[in-house]
Amino acid sequence: MKLNNLKFCSAFFAVFLFGTVFLVANPVMAAVDTDGDGLSDQEEIEIYYTDINNIDTDGDGYDDYTEVYNGYSPHNSEPVKLATIDSDGDQMPDSWEIRLGLNILDSDSDGDGYDDYTEIINGYNPKSEEPEMLEKLIEVDLETQTLAYYFGGTQLEKFLISGGVDSMPTPTGEFVVLDKVPSKNYGGTGFNFAYPDTKWNLHFTTDYWRYYIHGAYWHNNFGHPMSHGCVNVAYPQMERLYNFSQVGTKIKIS
């Protein structure tokens, strides 16, 4: 009974937590778990590229299911997060590749001569040899103080942010990225704050002030309103979001 539950949870996890659309071509293989680690043979072969005969592919003492369930790579004996590792060296984290159904061990999943990351950064489908464009979308939820972003309808990441405080709220509505600014100074002379050399700024609207989604190095209180109207993001997440975004990328803030 416990093993059956693990298999069910494993299938549910692959579809909903990683955002992977998983088409079962071989129902028998999808139901088989040769090493009894909670991942089906099909998941191990087609998604995680782990050893179907070894519950602990990287030999670190944790079974493959436990590692991927908690967001860790099952290919490294060190505790490396899937969101920070790039197994095929294409500059894209394994977590993105898993969510998009790409090959984490092949930098050019569709064999068209362009690596997966280059295609995604430029808005192209990395699973199609044809130059097919996919929509990029950034969604900010001020009630939950979270940001999620999507490529072709697949969520790549979701994390805590800090929106504007009540006296200086973040604008709501539908916007697009108007400009990408690698480094910017906030505050300074005439203000009661100064945040120089702030990295990774996405300009999305201008009222009296310009408003940005940007990195924040001066606090670690994400999940709570902290800003003067902009959207604060922790540096590790903001760097990936900045690189992913293009001028014209849609933004929804509610």
SULNORCOR-V290034 format. One record per pair of residues at least 24 apart in sequence whose C-alpha atoms are under 10 Angstrom apart, sorted by the first residue. I is the first residue (numbers start at 1). J is the second residue. Records with the same first field share a line. If there is no record, write none. Layout:
I: J  J
//
This chain:
2: 38
3: 33  36  37  38
4: 31  38
5: 38
6: 36  37  38  39  40  65
7: 31  32  33  36  37  38  39  40  65
8: 38  39  40
9: 38  39  65  69
10: 37  38  39  40  43  65  66  68  69
11: 38  39  40  43
13: 39  65  68  69
14: 39  43  47  48  68  69  98  99
15: 99
16: 99  155
17: 69  71  99  155
18: 68  69  71  95  96  97  98  99  100  101  154  155  156  157
19: 95  96  98  99  100  101  153  154  155  156  157
20: 47  96  97  98  99  100  101  102  154  155
21: 98  99  100  101  154
22: 46  47  99  100  101
35: 63
36: 63  65
37: 62  63  64  65  66
38: 63  64  65  66
39: 63  64  65  66  68  69
40: 65
46: 98  101  102  103  104
47: 97  98  99  100  101  102  103  104
48: 73  74  75  94  97  98  101  103  104  105
49: 74  75  103  104  105
50: 74  75
51: 75
68: 95
71: 95
83: 156  157  236  237  240
84: 236
88: 115  116
89: 115  117
90: 114  115  116  117  118
91: 115  116  117  118
92: 116  117  118  120  121  240  244
93: 117  156  240
95: 156  157
96: 151  154  155  156  157
97: 126  156
98: 156
99: 154  155  156  157
100: 125  126  127  151  152  153  154  155  156
101: 126  127
102: 126  127
103: 127
117: 244
118: 244
120: 151  152  243  244  245
121: 151  242  243  244  245  246
122: 243  244  245  246
123: 151  152  244  245  246  249
124: 151  152
125: 151  152
135: 249  250
136: 244  245  246  248  249  250  251
137: 176  245  248  249  250  251  252
138: 174  175  176  177  241  245  249  250  251  252  253
139: 174  250  251  252  253  254
140: 172  173  213  231  251  252  253  254
141: 172  252  253  254
142: 169  170  171  172  223  224  225  231  253  254
143: 223  224  225  254
144: 223  224
145: 222  223  224  225  231  232
146: 222  223  224  231  233
147: 231  233  252  253
148: 241
149: 241  244  245  250  251
150: 244
151: 244
156: 241
157: 237  240  241
158: 237
159: 222  223  233  234  237
160: 221  222  223  224  232  233  234  237
161: 213  214  215  216  220  221  222  223  224  225  226  227  231  232  233  234  237
162: 213  216  219  220  221  222  223  224  225  226  227  228  229  230  231  232  233  234
163: 213  222  223  224  225  226  227  228  229  230  231  232  233
164: 224  225  226  227  228  229  230  231  232
165: 224  225  226  227  228  229  230
166: 225  226  227  228  229
167: 228  229
168: 225  226  227  228  229  230
169: 225  226  227  228  229  230  231
170: 211  212  225  227  228  229  230  231  253  254
171: 204  205  206  207  211  229  230  231  253  254
172: 251  252  253  254
173: 251  252  253  254
174: 204  205  250  251  252  253  254
175: 203  204  205  248  249  250  251  252  253
176: 202  203  204  205  246  247  248  249  250  251  252
177: 201  202  203  204  205  212  213  245  246  247  248  249  250  251
178: 202  203  204  205  206  212  246  247  248  249  250
179: 203  204  205  212  245  246  247  248
180: 204  212  213  214  242  243  245  246  247
181: 212  214  242
182: 214  239  242  243
183: 214  215
184: 214
187: 228
194: 218
198: 235
199: 235  238  239  242
200: 233  235  238  239  240  241  242  243
201: 230  231  232  233  238  239  241  242
202: 230  231  238  241  242  245  246  247
203: 230  247
204: 230  247  248  249  250  251
213: 238  241  242  251
214: 238  239  241  242
215: 239  241  242
//
